[in-house]
Amino acid sequence: MEITGHTILISGGSSGLGAACVRRLVSRGANVVIADLSEAGKTLAESLGSQAAFAPTDVTSEVDVQRAIALAVQQFGGLHGAVACAGILQAERVVGRDGAASLAAFQRVINVNLIGTFNVVRLAAEAISKLSPGPDGERGVIVMTSSVAAEEGQIGQAAYSASKGGVASMTLPLARDLSRYGIRVVSIAPGVFETPMMASAPEAVRKSLAEQIPFPQRLGQPDEFAALVQHAFENVMLNGTVLRIDGAMRMGPR
Ligand SMILES: NC(=O)c1ccc[n+]([C@@H]2O[C@H](COP(=O)([O-])OP(=O)(O)OC[C@H]3O[C@@H](n4cnc5c(N)ncnc54)[C@H](O)[C@@H]3O)[C@@H](O)[C@H]2O)c1
């Protein structure tokens, strides 16, 4: 799909990987709607001018996501794609010093990372399905964010890994479901990237993770993730798959 002149909703676009997608896609001529809980997206949208808008959104809310999509249609004339980047990180051992892990915390991670992603995908896909098809019968593209933790969850990552494994697993069935509308679905599984989410981890953890990356031996830059998102939009043969971007990292138990 051509990016220029098309409109893409980016959940989690206020920060980190999502914000890098916002900047890159706008610089390539897209219109973007930043759908995020954090008001930082408002400032980011204002700094980018008429190609960007902010919709205060909790991805777990049907009404909020519908409102964000309505804003895309009203302000830019339609929706052609979505990048689901909103997510939260949580770590807790299954049995710790204080007993069994919190069920509420597990449910919250699944609710935001997995159910929130599905909520964005289903409503964005419905809006995209109403467009007339472009070349190759393509109507739009949806990119979801999984994680290498879907395959190599570390100690304490049962909830996070389950949520990202869910995103990876639903990639193919979503692509199959939406193929009749010419909508592609691709997931990206990042290794460790330099974002506010990672900055919240202790320095020792970040150092240990960086040392586990064979090459380049550093954390990924958010724009390197955004470059792959751009490619997923542009390459019509990419569909129903999960792409790792991790410098050959395979995470150890801790
Ligand atoms: N940074 C990494 O190393 C890394 C690695 C693998 C996967 N990921 C995934 O990439 C995505 C982006 O992560 P990041 O590192 O940019 O994190 P980040 O914390 O910098 O950004 C996440 C954004 O999501 C928003 N958000 C959280 N809950 C939300 C909700 N309920 N509704 C709407 N917005 C919500 C936050 O406000 C924030 O702006 C996440 O899904 C994360 O799990 C990140």
The ligand as an SDF file (V2000), in Angstrom:
LIG
                    3D

 44 48  0  0  0  0  0  0  0  0999 V2000
   10.5640   -1.4300   23.8860 N   0  0  0  0  0  0  0  0  0  0  0  0
   10.7910   -2.7020   23.7040 C   0  0  0  0  0  0  0  0  0  0  0  0
   11.9110   -3.1820   23.8810 O   0  0  0  0  0  0  0  0  0  0  0  0
    9.6780   -3.6200   23.2500 C   0  0  0  0  0  0  0  0  0  0  0  0
   10.0100   -4.9290   22.9220 C   0  0  0  0  0  0  0  0  0  0  0  0
    9.0180   -5.8060   22.4920 C   0  0  0  0  0  0  0  0  0  0  0  0
    7.7190   -5.3530   22.3830 C   0  0  0  0  0  0  0  0  0  0  0  0
    7.4230   -4.0700   22.7200 N   0  0  0  0  0  0  0  0  0  0  0  0
    6.0150   -3.6560   22.5820 C   0  0  0  0  0  0  0  0  0  0  0  0
    5.9590   -2.5020   21.7710 O   0  0  0  0  0  0  0  0  0  0  0  0
    4.8330   -1.7090   22.1320 C   0  0  0  0  0  0  0  0  0  0  0  0
    5.3000   -0.2860   22.3780 C   0  0  0  0  0  0  0  0  0  0  0  0
    6.1860   -0.2980   23.4820 O   0  0  0  0  0  0  0  0  0  0  0  0
    7.1450    0.9180   23.8590 P   0  0  0  0  0  0  0  0  0  0  0  0
    8.4150    0.3330   24.2670 O   0  0  0  0  0  0  0  0  0  0  0  0
    7.0700    1.9380   22.7910 O   0  0  0  0  0  0  0  0  0  0  0  0
    6.4090    1.4120   25.1950 O   0  0  0  0  0  0  0  0  0  0  0  0
    6.0150    2.8710   25.7200 P   0  0  0  0  0  0  0  0  0  0  0  0
    5.6350    2.6660   27.1390 O   0  0  0  0  0  0  0  0  0  0  0  0
    7.0710    3.8540   25.3730 O   0  0  0  0  0  0  0  0  0  0  0  0
    4.7160    3.2150   24.8620 O   0  0  0  0  0  0  0  0  0  0  0  0
    3.5100    2.5170   25.0410 C   0  0  0  0  0  0  0  0  0  0  0  0
    2.3590    3.4800   24.8070 C   0  0  0  0  0  0  0  0  0  0  0  0
    1.1440    2.7340   24.9600 O   0  0  0  0  0  0  0  0  0  0  0  0
    0.2390    3.5620   25.6630 C   0  0  0  0  0  0  0  0  0  0  0  0
   -0.7810    2.7510   26.3330 N   0  0  0  0  0  0  0  0  0  0  0  0
   -0.6200    1.8870   27.3680 C   0  0  0  0  0  0  0  0  0  0  0  0
   -1.8080    1.3690   27.7320 N   0  0  0  0  0  0  0  0  0  0  0  0
   -2.7380    1.9080   26.8920 C   0  0  0  0  0  0  0  0  0  0  0  0
   -4.1420    1.7640   26.7620 C   0  0  0  0  0  0  0  0  0  0  0  0
   -4.8650    0.9620   27.5750 N   0  0  0  0  0  0  0  0  0  0  0  0
   -4.7750    2.4650   25.7830 N   0  0  0  0  0  0  0  0  0  0  0  0
   -4.0730    3.3010   24.9680 C   0  0  0  0  0  0  0  0  0  0  0  0
   -2.7520    3.4870   25.0640 N   0  0  0  0  0  0  0  0  0  0  0  0
   -2.0890    2.7910   26.0150 C   0  0  0  0  0  0  0  0  0  0  0  0
    1.0820    4.3410   26.6490 C   0  0  0  0  0  0  0  0  0  0  0  0
    0.4020    5.5080   27.0980 O   0  0  0  0  0  0  0  0  0  0  0  0
    2.3110    4.6440   25.8040 C   0  0  0  0  0  0  0  0  0  0  0  0
    2.1660    5.8780   25.1140 O   0  0  0  0  0  0  0  0  0  0  0  0
    4.2150   -2.3940   23.3580 C   0  0  0  0  0  0  0  0  0  0  0  0
    3.1480   -3.2030   22.9350 O   0  0  0  0  0  0  0  0  0  0  0  0
    5.3460   -3.2490   23.8770 C   0  0  0  0  0  0  0  0  0  0  0  0
    4.8850   -4.3490   24.6060 O   0  0  0  0  0  0  0  0  0  0  0  0
    8.3660   -3.1940   23.1460 C   0  0  0  0  0  0  0  0  0  0  0  0
  1  2  1  0
  2  3  2  0
  2  4  1  0
  4  5  1  0
  4 44  2  0
  5  6  2  0
  6  7  1  0
  7  8  2  0
  8  9  1  0
  8 44  1  0
  9 10  1  0
  9 42  1  0
 10 11  1  0
 11 12  1  0
 11 40  1  0
 12 13  1  0
 13 14  1  0
 14 15  2  0
 14 16  1  0
 14 17  1  0
 17 18  1  0
 18 19  2  0
 18 20  1  0
 18 21  1  0
 21 22  1  0
 22 23  1  0
 23 24  1  0
 23 38  1  0
 24 25  1  0
 25 26  1  0
 25 36  1  0
 26 27  1  0
 26 35  1  0
 27 28  2  0
 28 29  1  0
 29 30  1  0
 29 35  2  0
 30 31  1  0
 30 32  2  0
 32 33  1  0
 33 34  2  0
 34 35  1  0
 36 37  1  0
 36 38  1  0
 38 39  1  0
 40 41  1  0
 40 42  1  0
 42 43  1  0
M  CHG  2   8   1  16  -1
M  END
$$$$
